């Protein structure tokens, strides 16, 4: 562990960020540029004292999990994240489809979407980050662990996962998820996370087994999603996708046609937050 190098790198990165870069209000005029240590600690889900000790070349050796949290909170690029891991004496995690590190570009966009439901998901349908309006529309799903992190997995194994989707669309969504699972498992190959998730579903869901053995591929999602909100009832929303090809992550943004009943319901949802 390079304590001096780690501390210097953290200080430099903190000084380069402004509150608006990370979705925080600018507030009153500051004596110095950059974020405060307390703000970085909140972004990284750490105590302010622990983070301050790292910048002062003190404290225990941070775990890989803590370094990953700091890299995410400081909005580091993949190269910067890898550098941070090496400074802390750890090997950088693998990049690509299996990684959970959110690219700073997608995060900057998500941070600015205050009045529109949005989320960042992996290719396996794991929600990595969802803004406040996204949680209000779709619920909170970032706390799942294991295969249940994947929405398609929950779709086939947990009946509650289907409650927010119009019943007449359930059969199509099942075909879509099975098609996508087969395509990903083939693309990533044996031993990959998509292949492992497919094996888990084959062991757990009769419906998935039937669709899997149908060998259907090329099913594509509809742009319009028909949702059933527990308080607002039915909505129709357009889902637009922005892809980070390096990480195989997607930013999903949900909007409704201006003037429509669904648009009025989304505005009501935003006002009630």
Backbone as JSON, one array per atom type, in Angstrom:
{
  "sequence": "XXXXXXXXXXXXXXXXXXXXXXXXXXXXXXXXXXXXXXXXXXXXXXXXXXXXXXXXXXXXXXXXXXXXXXXXXXXXXXXXXXXXXXXXXXXXXXXXXXXXXXXXXXXXXXXXXXXXXXXXXXXXXXXXXXXXXXXXXXXXXXXXXXXXXXXXXXXXXXXXXXXXXXXXXXXXXXXXXXXXXXXXXXXXXXXXXXXXXXXXXXXXXXXXXXXXXXXXXXXXXXXXXXXXXXXXXXXXXXXXXXXXXXXXXXXXXXXXXXXXXXXXXXXXXXXXX",
  "N": [[0.84, -1.2, 0.0], [0.63, 2.13, -0.93], [0.71, 4.61, 0.98], [1.18, 7.41, 1.01], [0.98, 8.07, -1.71], [-1.65, 7.24, -2.2], [-3.1, 8.96, -0.5], [-2.46, 11.47, -1.61], [-3.52, 11.21, -4.19], [-6.26, 10.91, -3.63], [-6.8, 13.41, -2.47], [-6.29, 15.13, -4.62], [-8.18, 14.29, -6.52], [-10.56, 14.83, -5.15], [-10.39, 17.61, -4.96], [-10.76, 18.29, -7.58], [-13.41, 18.04, -8.17], [-16.69, 19.45, -8.34], [-19.62, 20.33, -6.43], [-21.93, 20.2, -8.1], [-21.05, 18.41, -10.01], [-21.44, 15.93, -8.99], [-24.06, 15.64, -8.38], [-24.82, 17.11, -6.15], [-26.15, 19.94, -4.3], [-24.95, 23.26, -4.99], [-24.82, 25.24, -3.0], [-23.66, 27.57, -0.49], [-21.11, 30.07, -1.1], [-17.77, 28.88, -1.43], [-14.7, 28.62, 0.39], [-12.51, 27.3, -0.69], [-11.85, 25.45, -3.73], [-13.46, 22.48, -5.03], [-14.76, 19.41, -3.51], [-15.91, 18.97, -0.11], [-14.45, 16.99, 2.52], [-16.4, 15.71, 4.02], [-18.53, 15.58, 2.26], [-17.56, 13.88, 0.26], [-17.31, 11.58, 1.79], [-20.01, 10.95, 2.26], [-20.86, 10.41, -0.36], [-19.38, 8.11, -0.81], [-20.32, 6.39, 1.04], [-19.09, 6.16, 3.53], [-17.69, 6.76, 6.82], [-17.0, 10.13, 7.81], [-14.73, 10.5, 9.33], [-13.19, 8.2, 8.81], [-12.63, 8.48, 6.07], [-11.2, 10.88, 6.14], [-8.89, 10.1, 7.52], [-7.66, 8.46, 5.65], [-6.88, 10.35, 3.73], [-5.0, 11.62, 5.21], [-2.92, 9.91, 5.42], [-3.22, 7.87, 7.27], [-4.81, 5.39, 9.4], [-6.47, 2.13, 8.95], [-5.66, -0.54, 6.61], [-7.43, -0.16, 3.69], [-10.15, -2.15, 2.5], [-10.78, -4.06, -0.57], [-13.48, -3.68, -1.19], [-14.08, -1.24, 0.04], [-12.36, 0.45, -1.37], [-13.48, 0.22, -3.9], [-15.93, 1.49, -3.4], [-15.06, 4.08, -2.87], [-13.89, 4.75, -5.32], [-16.18, 4.79, -6.91], [-17.68, 6.81, -5.66], [-16.07, 9.06, -6.07], [-16.32, 9.33, -8.74], [-14.58, 8.08, -10.6], [-12.78, 7.29, -13.59], [-12.48, 4.16, -15.45], [-9.65, 3.69, -15.76], [-8.59, 5.38, -13.79], [-9.79, 4.25, -11.55], [-8.53, 1.72, -11.52], [-5.92, 2.54, -10.99], [-6.24, 3.61, -8.43], [-6.86, 1.28, -6.97], [-4.4, -0.07, -7.16], [-2.7, 1.69, -5.8], [-3.71, 1.31, -3.27], [-2.81, -1.19, -2.75], [-4.08, -3.39, -3.9], [-5.21, -5.73, -6.4], [-6.64, -4.58, -9.41], [-10.16, -4.91, -10.11], [-11.81, -7.01, -12.56], [-12.53, -5.69, -15.78], [-15.32, -4.66, -17.9], [-18.18, -6.61, -18.93], [-18.78, -7.98, -16.55], [-18.35, -6.24, -14.51], [-19.17, -3.86, -11.89], [-18.61, -1.23, -11.68], [-19.56, 2.06, -12.2], [-19.5, 4.03, -15.06], [-18.18, 7.37, -15.23], [-19.4, 9.1, -17.07], [-22.08, 8.17, -17.58], [-22.99, 8.43, -14.96], [-22.84, 11.19, -14.53], [-24.86, 12.09, -16.22], [-27.1, 10.81, -15.08], [-27.12, 12.04, -12.56], [-28.11, 14.53, -13.18], [-30.71, 14.2, -13.88], [-33.26, 15.09, -12.49], [-36.02, 15.34, -12.65], [-37.01, 13.22, -14.02], [-37.69, 9.77, -14.26], [-35.1, 7.4, -13.93], [-32.49, 4.96, -14.44], [-29.52, 2.94, -13.97], [-28.4, 0.02, -15.4], [-27.05, -3.35, -15.53], [-25.98, -5.69, -18.11], [-27.25, -7.96, -17.37], [-29.55, -7.13, -16.26], [-29.35, -6.06, -13.72], [-29.95, -3.65, -11.36], [-27.93, -0.97, -10.82], [-27.88, 1.68, -10.03], [-30.43, 3.97, -9.2], [-32.38, 6.81, -9.7], [-34.17, 9.15, -7.52], [-36.8, 9.55, -8.45], [-37.01, 7.41, -10.15], [-37.01, 5.31, -8.3], [-39.43, 5.89, -7.05], [-41.17, 5.34, -9.14], [-40.6, 2.67, -9.96], [-39.87, 1.22, -7.74], [-37.61, 0.15, -5.07], [-34.77, -1.6, -5.8], [-32.11, -2.13, -5.47], [-30.99, -3.48, -3.38], [-30.84, -6.24, -3.51], [-29.17, -9.45, -3.46], [-26.83, -11.91, -4.78], [-28.1, -14.17, -7.32], [-30.6, -12.98, -7.41], [-30.23, -10.3, -7.79], [-30.57, -9.79, -10.44], [-33.1, -8.65, -12.53], [-34.51, -10.17, -14.57], [-34.07, -12.75, -13.47], [-35.53, -12.57, -11.06], [-38.01, -12.19, -12.2], [-38.76, -14.69, -13.15], [-38.73, -16.21, -10.85], [-39.9, -15.01, -8.65], [-43.07, -14.12, -7.93], [-43.92, -11.55, -7.18], [-42.33, -9.81, -8.59], [-43.54, -9.2, -10.96], [-45.58, -7.46, -10.56], [-45.65, -4.71, -11.2], [-46.02, -4.52, -13.89], [-48.05, -4.58, -16.8], [-50.51, -7.1, -16.94], [-51.19, -8.25, -19.46], [-48.84, -8.1, -20.84], [-47.06, -9.88, -19.78], [-46.43, -12.45, -20.85], [-45.03, -11.81, -23.2], [-42.83, -10.42, -22.1], [-41.6, -12.47, -20.69], [-40.75, -14.11, -22.84], [-38.99, -12.33, -24.03], [-37.0, -12.01, -22.02], [-36.03, -14.65, -21.82], [-35.01, -15.03, -24.41], [-33.04, -13.05, -24.48], [-31.4, -14.0, -22.42], [-30.39, -16.39, -23.53], [-28.97, -15.38, -25.74], [-26.99, -13.82, -24.46], [-25.67, -15.73, -22.88], [-24.55, -17.31, -24.87], [-22.94, -15.46, -26.2], [-21.11, -14.62, -24.2], [-20.08, -17.0, -23.31], [-19.29, -20.38, -21.97], [-19.05, -20.7, -18.41], [-19.25, -18.01, -17.9], [-20.9, -15.16, -16.31], [-23.55, -14.68, -17.39], [-24.04, -17.3, -18.4], [-23.97, -18.8, -16.06], [-26.15, -17.64, -14.69], [-28.24, -18.4, -16.36], [-28.17, -21.19, -15.95], [-28.94, -21.28, -13.27], [-31.58, -20.37, -13.5], [-32.68, -22.34, -15.13], [-32.73, -24.41, -13.36], [-34.57, -23.53, -11.55], [-37.0, -22.55, -12.65], [-39.81, -23.62, -14.34], [-41.2, -22.4, -16.41], [-39.17, -20.8, -17.57], [-37.45, -22.85, -18.45], [-38.99, -24.06, -20.48], [-39.18, -21.96, -22.35], [-36.48, -21.5, -22.85], [-35.65, -23.88, -24.09], [-36.99, -23.61, -26.4], [-35.37, -22.15, -28.01], [-35.53, -19.55, -29.01], [-34.36, -16.54, -30.36], [-33.43, -13.07, -30.72], [-35.64, -11.61, -29.95], [-36.93, -8.46, -29.3], [-37.12, -5.68, -27.08], [-40.05, -3.7, -26.44], [-40.4, -0.23, -27.1], [-42.25, 1.25, -25.68], [-43.4, 0.95, -22.41], [-45.78, -0.65, -20.4], [-46.92, 0.08, -17.37], [-47.92, -0.71, -13.99], [-48.65, 1.11, -11.39], [-48.56, 1.12, -7.82], [-49.98, 3.2, -6.58], [-50.72, 5.12, -8.49], [-51.85, 3.72, -10.54], [-52.31, 2.54, -13.91], [-49.75, 3.25, -16.3], [-48.22, 4.48, -19.28], [-45.07, 4.47, -20.51], [-42.27, 5.77, -22.3], [-39.22, 4.16, -22.94], [-36.01, 5.09, -23.13], [-32.67, 4.4, -24.14], [-29.29, 4.64, -23.2], [-26.09, 3.56, -23.87], [-23.19, 2.37, -22.25], [-20.63, 1.16, -23.72], [-18.15, 0.09, -22.97], [-18.46, -0.89, -20.4], [-20.71, -2.39, -20.6], [-23.07, -1.39, -19.55], [-26.29, 0.15, -19.15], [-28.07, 3.18, -19.39], [-31.25, 3.84, -18.52], [-33.98, 5.76, -19.36], [-37.07, 7.05, -18.46], [-39.92, 8.35, -19.92], [-42.97, 10.19, -20.64], [-45.59, 10.83, -23.02], [-46.04, 14.24, -23.58], [-48.79, 15.93, -22.12], [-50.38, 13.7, -21.97], [-52.28, 11.27, -20.02], [-50.55, 9.61, -18.61], [-48.29, 11.24, -18.51], [-49.19, 13.28, -16.83], [-49.49, 11.8, -14.52], [-46.82, 11.08, -13.97], [-45.79, 13.61, -13.41], [-47.24, 14.17, -11.12], [-46.19, 12.22, -9.47], [-43.56, 13.12, -9.23], [-44.02, 15.5, -7.88], [-44.87, 14.58, -5.43], [-42.68, 13.51, -4.2]],
  "CA": [[0.0, 0.0, 0.0], [1.36, 3.39, -1.02], [-0.15, 5.52, 1.75], [1.37, 8.79, 0.56], [0.41, 8.19, -3.05], [-3.1, 7.13, -2.07], [-3.62, 10.19, 0.1], [-2.33, 12.56, -2.58], [-4.47, 10.99, -5.28], [-7.6, 11.22, -3.12], [-6.93, 14.86, -2.31], [-6.35, 15.75, -5.96], [-9.47, 13.99, -7.15], [-11.59, 15.56, -4.42], [-10.27, 19.03, -5.3], [-11.15, 18.52, -8.97], [-14.85, 17.88, -8.31], [-17.6, 20.43, -7.79], [-20.87, 19.67, -5.98], [-22.84, 19.91, -9.22], [-20.52, 17.28, -10.77], [-21.82, 14.67, -8.35], [-25.47, 15.7, -8.03], [-25.06, 17.8, -4.89], [-26.39, 21.37, -4.48], [-23.75, 24.08, -4.84], [-24.84, 25.88, -1.69], [-23.0, 28.86, -0.3], [-19.78, 30.22, -1.69], [-16.77, 28.11, -0.7], [-13.39, 29.25, 0.46], [-11.62, 26.59, -1.61], [-12.56, 24.67, -4.72], [-13.57, 21.05, -4.77], [-15.7, 18.92, -2.51], [-15.45, 18.8, 1.26], [-14.27, 15.58, 2.88], [-17.68, 15.16, 4.49], [-19.36, 15.3, 1.08], [-17.02, 12.68, -0.37], [-17.66, 10.45, 2.65], [-21.4, 10.61, 2.0], [-20.92, 9.79, -1.69], [-18.73, 6.8, -0.76], [-20.96, 5.62, 2.11], [-18.09, 5.96, 4.58], [-17.69, 7.8, 7.85], [-16.12, 11.24, 7.46], [-13.46, 10.3, 10.03], [-12.41, 7.18, 8.12], [-12.12, 9.04, 4.83], [-10.18, 11.89, 6.47], [-7.65, 9.41, 7.88], [-7.01, 8.03, 4.42], [-6.23, 11.52, 3.11], [-3.89, 12.03, 6.09], [-1.96, 8.8, 5.42], [-3.41, 7.14, 8.52], [-5.92, 4.46, 9.39], [-6.2, 0.76, 8.53], [-5.56, -0.84, 5.17], [-8.8, -0.29, 3.18], [-10.46, -3.38, 1.76], [-11.17, -3.82, -1.97], [-14.85, -3.17, -1.23], [-14.03, 0.19, 0.36], [-11.73, 1.15, -2.48], [-14.49, 0.29, -4.97], [-16.91, 2.5, -3.03], [-14.42, 5.38, -3.03], [-13.77, 4.98, -6.76], [-17.49, 5.16, -7.42], [-18.07, 8.1, -5.1], [-15.26, 10.11, -6.69], [-16.61, 9.33, -10.18], [-13.34, 7.78, -11.31], [-12.83, 6.53, -14.83], [-11.88, 2.83, -15.23], [-8.2, 3.77, -15.57], [-8.35, 5.97, -12.47], [-10.18, 3.25, -10.56], [-7.47, 0.72, -11.44], [-4.79, 3.2, -10.33], [-6.58, 3.7, -7.0], [-6.71, -0.06, -6.4], [-2.98, -0.39, -7.03], [-2.17, 2.51, -4.71], [-4.16, 0.71, -2.01], [-2.21, -2.51, -2.6], [-4.98, -4.43, -4.38], [-5.31, -5.91, -7.84], [-7.9, -4.01, -9.92], [-11.15, -5.89, -10.55], [-11.94, -7.17, -14.01], [-13.38, -4.72, -16.48], [-16.24, -5.21, -18.88], [-19.57, -6.95, -18.64], [-18.97, -8.5, -15.2], [-18.02, -5.22, -13.52], [-20.24, -3.02, -11.37], [-18.18, 0.17, -11.6], [-20.33, 2.91, -13.09], [-18.71, 5.04, -15.75], [-18.53, 8.74, -14.81], [-20.27, 9.74, -18.04], [-23.47, 7.82, -17.27], [-23.35, 8.99, -13.66], [-23.08, 12.63, -14.67], [-26.2, 12.27, -16.8], [-28.09, 10.41, -14.07], [-27.15, 13.05, -11.5], [-28.83, 15.71, -13.65], [-32.09, 13.85, -14.2], [-34.02, 15.26, -11.25], [-37.47, 15.32, -12.86], [-37.31, 12.13, -14.93], [-37.25, 8.48, -13.73], [-33.96, 6.85, -14.66], [-31.69, 3.96, -13.72], [-28.4, 2.33, -14.67], [-28.5, -1.43, -15.21], [-26.07, -4.19, -16.21], [-26.57, -6.47, -19.19], [-28.06, -9.0, -16.75], [-30.73, -6.53, -15.66], [-29.1, -5.71, -12.31], [-30.0, -2.21, -11.17], [-26.79, -0.47, -10.05], [-28.23, 2.99, -9.47], [-31.74, 4.45, -9.63], [-32.62, 8.1, -9.07], [-35.31, 9.15, -6.59], [-38.05, 9.38, -9.19], [-37.0, 6.04, -10.62], [-37.45, 4.48, -7.18], [-40.86, 6.15, -6.86], [-41.93, 4.71, -10.22], [-40.33, 1.25, -10.13], [-39.52, 0.58, -6.48], [-36.19, 0.06, -4.74], [-34.33, -2.97, -6.09], [-30.65, -2.21, -5.45], [-30.54, -4.21, -2.2], [-30.81, -7.69, -3.71], [-27.86, -10.08, -3.56], [-26.83, -13.18, -5.5], [-28.8, -14.13, -8.61], [-31.78, -12.13, -7.31], [-29.91, -8.95, -8.26], [-31.03, -9.7, -11.82], [-34.55, -8.57, -12.66], [-35.03, -11.36, -15.24], [-34.1, -13.88, -12.53], [-36.68, -12.39, -10.17], [-39.22, -12.32, -13.01], [-39.12, -16.1, -13.27], [-38.68, -16.92, -9.56], [-40.63, -14.27, -7.62], [-44.29, -13.55, -8.53], [-44.05, -10.12, -6.88], [-41.55, -9.02, -9.55], [-44.36, -8.86, -12.12], [-46.72, -6.65, -10.16], [-45.65, -3.36, -11.79], [-46.12, -4.62, -15.34], [-49.4, -4.93, -17.23], [-50.62, -8.56, -17.09], [-51.23, -8.68, -20.85], [-47.48, -8.08, -21.39], [-46.2, -10.81, -19.07], [-45.94, -13.52, -21.73], [-44.0, -11.25, -24.08], [-41.63, -10.12, -21.31], [-40.93, -13.76, -20.43], [-40.04, -14.49, -24.07], [-37.89, -11.38, -24.19], [-35.93, -12.32, -21.07], [-35.42, -15.93, -22.18], [-34.23, -14.79, -25.62], [-31.86, -12.28, -24.08], [-30.53, -14.87, -21.62], [-29.69, -17.31, -24.44], [-28.01, -14.61, -26.53], [-25.87, -13.42, -23.61], [-24.91, -16.92, -22.49], [-23.78, -17.72, -26.04], [-21.93, -14.44, -26.49], [-20.07, -14.58, -23.16], [-19.47, -18.33, -23.28], [-19.38, -21.19, -20.76], [-18.33, -20.17, -17.26], [-19.53, -16.58, -17.72], [-22.03, -14.88, -15.42], [-24.82, -15.0, -18.06], [-24.23, -18.75, -18.46], [-24.29, -19.23, -14.69], [-27.51, -17.22, -14.36], [-29.15, -19.26, -17.12], [-28.23, -22.48, -15.26], [-29.76, -21.08, -12.08], [-32.99, -20.28, -13.91], [-33.1, -23.65, -15.63], [-32.98, -25.26, -12.19], [-35.6, -22.97, -10.67], [-38.24, -22.11, -13.29], [-40.33, -24.45, -15.43], [-41.51, -21.5, -17.52], [-37.92, -20.45, -18.24], [-36.94, -24.03, -19.15], [-39.74, -24.24, -21.71], [-38.8, -20.91, -23.29], [-35.07, -21.71, -23.2], [-35.53, -24.99, -25.03], [-37.59, -23.18, -27.67], [-34.24, -21.59, -28.76], [-35.89, -18.32, -29.72], [-33.46, -15.4, -30.15], [-33.79, -11.91, -31.52], [-36.81, -10.89, -29.44], [-36.5, -7.13, -28.88], [-38.06, -5.01, -26.18], [-40.85, -2.6, -26.94], [-40.01, 1.07, -26.57], [-43.27, 1.67, -24.71], [-43.65, 0.01, -21.31], [-47.05, -0.44, -19.7], [-46.66, -0.16, -15.96], [-49.03, -0.62, -13.04], [-48.1, 1.69, -10.17], [-49.47, 0.8, -6.7], [-50.79, 4.34, -6.19], [-51.2, 5.88, -9.65], [-52.51, 2.86, -11.52], [-51.61, 2.22, -15.16], [-49.03, 4.29, -17.03], [-47.44, 4.1, -20.45], [-43.86, 5.3, -20.55], [-41.24, 5.44, -23.29], [-37.93, 3.84, -22.33], [-34.88, 5.39, -23.99], [-31.49, 3.72, -23.62], [-27.94, 5.11, -23.53], [-25.24, 2.43, -23.52], [-21.75, 2.48, -22.03], [-20.18, -0.08, -24.35], [-16.99, -0.46, -22.27], [-18.9, -1.58, -19.19], [-21.98, -3.09, -20.88], [-24.12, -0.82, -18.71], [-27.25, 0.97, -19.88], [-28.86, 4.18, -18.69], [-32.63, 3.79, -18.98], [-34.71, 6.98, -19.02], [-38.5, 6.82, -18.68], [-40.69, 9.57, -20.14], [-44.33, 9.98, -21.14], [-45.99, 11.82, -24.02], [-46.59, 15.44, -22.94], [-50.24, 16.12, -22.21], [-51.09, 12.44, -21.77], [-52.6, 10.94, -18.64], [-49.33, 9.09, -18.0], [-47.42, 12.38, -18.23], [-49.73, 13.93, -15.64], [-49.2, 10.94, -13.37], [-45.4, 11.23, -13.66], [-45.61, 14.91, -12.76], [-47.77, 14.02, -9.76], [-45.21, 11.4, -8.73], [-42.43, 14.0, -8.93], [-44.43, 16.5, -6.88], [-45.09, 13.92, -4.14], [-41.44, 12.99, -3.64]],
  "C": [[0.87, 1.25, 0.0], [0.51, 4.46, -0.32], [-0.04, 6.97, 1.26], [0.74, 9.0, -0.82], [-1.1, 8.13, -3.03], [-3.7, 8.42, -1.55], [-3.58, 11.35, -0.89], [-3.33, 12.43, -3.71], [-5.89, 11.33, -4.83], [-7.8, 12.72, -2.98], [-7.08, 15.56, -3.65], [-7.7, 15.51, -6.62], [-10.6, 14.74, -6.46], [-11.58, 17.04, -4.81], [-10.76, 19.31, -6.72], [-12.66, 18.47, -9.19], [-15.61, 19.05, -7.69], [-18.88, 19.73, -7.35], [-21.79, 19.3, -7.13], [-22.34, 18.76, -10.09], [-21.01, 15.94, -10.25], [-23.27, 14.7, -7.86], [-25.78, 16.33, -6.7], [-25.35, 19.28, -5.16], [-25.12, 22.17, -4.22], [-23.66, 24.78, -3.5], [-24.13, 27.2, -1.67], [-21.61, 28.85, -0.92], [-18.73, 29.56, -0.81], [-15.43, 28.84, -0.69], [-12.41, 28.61, -0.51], [-12.45, 25.79, -2.59], [-12.65, 23.2, -4.32], [-14.62, 20.7, -3.73], [-15.07, 18.92, -1.12], [-15.3, 17.3, 1.54], [-15.58, 14.94, 3.3], [-18.59, 14.79, 3.32], [-18.88, 14.04, 0.37], [-17.39, 11.45, 0.46], [-19.1, 10.0, 2.43], [-21.54, 9.9, 0.66], [-20.38, 8.36, -1.68], [-19.33, 5.89, 0.3], [-19.95, 5.21, 3.18], [-18.29, 7.0, 5.66], [-16.7, 8.88, 7.45], [-14.75, 11.05, 8.12], [-12.59, 9.29, 9.3], [-11.82, 7.75, 6.84], [-11.0, 10.05, 5.1], [-8.85, 11.23, 6.83], [-6.92, 8.9, 6.64], [-6.26, 9.18, 3.75], [-5.04, 12.0, 3.94], [-2.86, 10.93, 6.27], [-2.02, 7.99, 6.71], [-4.53, 6.12, 8.34], [-5.53, 3.08, 8.89], [-6.1, 0.62, 7.02], [-6.97, -1.02, 4.62], [-8.98, -1.55, 2.35], [-10.77, -3.06, 0.3], [-12.58, -3.25, -2.08], [-14.89, -1.67, -0.93], [-13.4, 0.99, -0.77], [-12.7, 1.28, -3.65], [-15.52, 1.36, -4.67], [-16.33, 3.9, -3.21], [-14.28, 5.72, -4.52], [-15.09, 5.41, -7.36], [-17.9, 6.54, -6.94], [-17.33, 9.26, -5.74], [-15.42, 10.16, -8.21], [-15.36, 9.06, -11.0], [-13.62, 7.03, -12.61], [-12.27, 5.13, -14.55], [-10.38, 2.87, -15.01], [-7.86, 4.35, -14.2], [-8.71, 5.0, -11.36], [-9.07, 2.21, -10.39], [-6.24, 1.29, -10.72], [-5.02, 3.27, -8.82], [-6.42, 2.33, -6.33], [-5.24, -0.39, -6.19], [-2.32, 0.43, -5.93], [-2.52, 1.91, -3.35], [-3.62, -0.7, -1.81], [-3.08, -3.65, -3.04], [-4.89, -4.55, -5.89], [-6.64, -5.33, -8.32], [-8.87, -5.11, -10.32], [-11.23, -5.93, -12.07], [-12.84, -6.09, -14.59], [-14.4, -5.44, -17.34], [-17.58, -5.61, -18.29], [-19.8, -7.41, -17.22], [-18.75, -7.45, -14.13], [-19.22, -4.38, -13.11], [-19.85, -1.54, -11.3], [-18.9, 1.0, -12.65], [-19.42, 3.94, -13.74], [-19.14, 6.44, -15.37], [-19.46, 9.45, -15.78], [-21.74, 9.45, -17.76], [-23.9, 8.42, -15.94], [-23.63, 10.48, -13.74], [-24.46, 12.9, -15.25], [-27.27, 11.94, -15.77], [-28.23, 11.46, -12.98], [-27.99, 14.27, -11.89], [-30.29, 15.44, -13.98], [-32.94, 13.89, -12.92], [-35.52, 15.04, -11.46], [-37.9, 14.21, -13.81], [-36.85, 10.81, -14.3], [-36.13, 7.9, -14.58], [-33.22, 5.86, -13.79], [-30.55, 3.49, -14.6], [-28.42, 0.85, -14.35], [-27.37, -2.13, -15.96], [-26.76, -4.96, -17.33], [-27.43, -7.62, -18.66], [-29.31, -8.43, -16.07], [-30.58, -6.25, -14.18], [-29.09, -4.19, -12.19], [-28.85, -1.78, -10.26], [-27.08, 0.86, -9.39], [-29.57, 3.42, -10.04], [-31.99, 5.78, -8.95], [-33.91, 8.06, -8.26], [-36.63, 8.93, -7.3], [-38.14, 7.98, -9.81], [-37.45, 5.06, -9.54], [-38.95, 4.65, -6.96], [-41.7, 5.44, -7.92], [-41.81, 3.18, -10.19], [-40.03, 0.5, -8.85], [-38.02, 0.54, -6.28], [-35.73, -1.38, -4.91], [-32.81, -3.12, -6.02], [-30.12, -3.03, -4.27], [-30.47, -5.71, -2.36], [-29.37, -8.18, -3.82], [-27.98, -11.39, -4.34], [-27.57, -13.06, -6.82], [-30.03, -13.22, -8.59], [-31.49, -10.68, -7.66], [-30.46, -8.72, -9.66], [-32.54, -9.68, -11.87], [-35.13, -9.74, -13.44], [-35.07, -12.59, -14.34], [-35.31, -13.76, -11.6], [-37.99, -12.57, -10.93], [-39.7, -13.77, -13.05], [-39.2, -16.82, -11.92], [-39.48, -16.25, -8.45], [-41.87, -13.62, -8.24], [-44.45, -12.05, -8.29], [-43.32, -9.25, -7.89], [-42.4, -8.55, -10.72], [-45.46, -7.85, -11.81], [-46.78, -5.29, -10.85], [-45.73, -3.37, -13.3], [-47.49, -5.13, -15.73], [-49.49, -6.43, -17.49], [-50.6, -9.03, -18.54], [-49.84, -8.69, -21.51], [-46.59, -9.15, -20.78], [-45.62, -11.89, -19.98], [-44.84, -13.01, -22.65], [-42.71, -10.98, -23.31], [-40.87, -11.4, -20.98], [-40.16, -14.22, -21.66], [-38.82, -13.61, -24.29], [-36.71, -11.75, -23.29], [-35.25, -13.65, -21.41], [-34.55, -15.79, -23.43], [-32.94, -14.07, -25.29], [-30.88, -13.15, -23.29], [-29.74, -15.82, -22.52], [-28.64, -16.57, -25.26], [-26.78, -14.25, -25.7], [-25.01, -14.62, -23.22], [-24.04, -17.41, -23.65], [-22.64, -16.75, -26.32], [-20.79, -14.48, -25.49], [-19.39, -15.94, -22.97], [-19.64, -19.07, -21.96], [-18.53, -20.6, -19.63], [-18.56, -18.7, -17.0], [-20.7, -16.39, -16.76], [-23.37, -15.09, -16.12], [-25.09, -16.5, -18.14], [-24.61, -19.3, -17.09], [-25.72, -18.86, -14.33], [-28.53, -18.07, -15.12], [-29.28, -20.63, -16.45], [-29.07, -22.38, -14.0], [-31.25, -21.05, -12.43], [-33.51, -21.62, -14.44], [-33.43, -24.6, -14.47], [-34.18, -24.8, -11.37], [-36.96, -22.76, -11.33], [-38.64, -23.02, -14.46], [-40.66, -23.6, -16.65], [-40.25, -21.14, -18.28], [-37.38, -21.64, -19.02], [-37.66, -24.22, -20.49], [-39.34, -23.21, -22.76], [-37.35, -21.07, -23.75], [-34.94, -22.79, -24.27], [-36.23, -24.7, -26.36], [-36.53, -22.54, -28.59], [-34.61, -20.33, -29.55], [-34.9, -17.21, -29.36], [-33.96, -14.24, -31.0], [-35.06, -11.2, -31.09], [-36.33, -9.55, -28.89], [-37.58, -6.44, -28.08], [-38.84, -3.93, -26.89], [-40.36, -1.29, -26.33], [-40.97, 1.54, -25.49], [-43.47, 0.56, -23.68], [-44.97, 0.37, -20.65], [-46.88, -0.89, -18.27], [-47.95, -0.07, -15.15], [-48.45, -0.16, -11.71], [-49.06, 1.44, -9.02], [-50.36, 1.96, -6.28], [-51.42, 5.05, -7.38], [-51.92, 5.04, -10.68], [-51.66, 2.69, -12.77], [-50.96, 3.46, -15.77], [-48.39, 3.67, -18.25], [-46.25, 5.03, -20.55], [-42.96, 4.82, -21.68], [-39.93, 5.2, -22.55], [-36.82, 4.08, -23.36], [-33.6, 4.9, -23.33], [-30.22, 4.39, -24.13], [-26.97, 4.08, -23.0], [-23.79, 2.86, -23.33], [-21.15, 1.16, -22.52], [-19.01, -0.72, -23.59], [-17.41, -1.3, -21.08], [-20.13, -2.45, -19.42], [-23.07, -2.68, -19.91], [-25.04, 0.04, -19.57], [-27.92, 1.95, -18.93], [-30.25, 4.18, -19.31], [-33.37, 5.02, -18.47], [-36.17, 6.8, -19.41], [-39.24, 8.15, -18.79], [-42.09, 9.2, -20.64], [-44.67, 11.1, -22.12], [-46.59, 13.03, -23.32], [-48.09, 15.59, -23.18], [-51.04, 14.86, -22.0], [-51.39, 12.22, -20.3], [-51.37, 10.39, -17.92], [-48.36, 10.21, -17.66], [-47.89, 13.12, -16.98], [-49.43, 13.1, -14.38], [-47.72, 11.02, -12.99], [-45.13, 12.56, -12.97], [-46.14, 14.86, -11.33], [-46.8, 13.24, -8.89], [-44.02, 12.25, -8.33], [-42.78, 15.0, -7.85], [-44.59, 15.88, -5.5], [-43.81, 13.41, -3.5], [-41.05, 13.72, -2.37]]
}
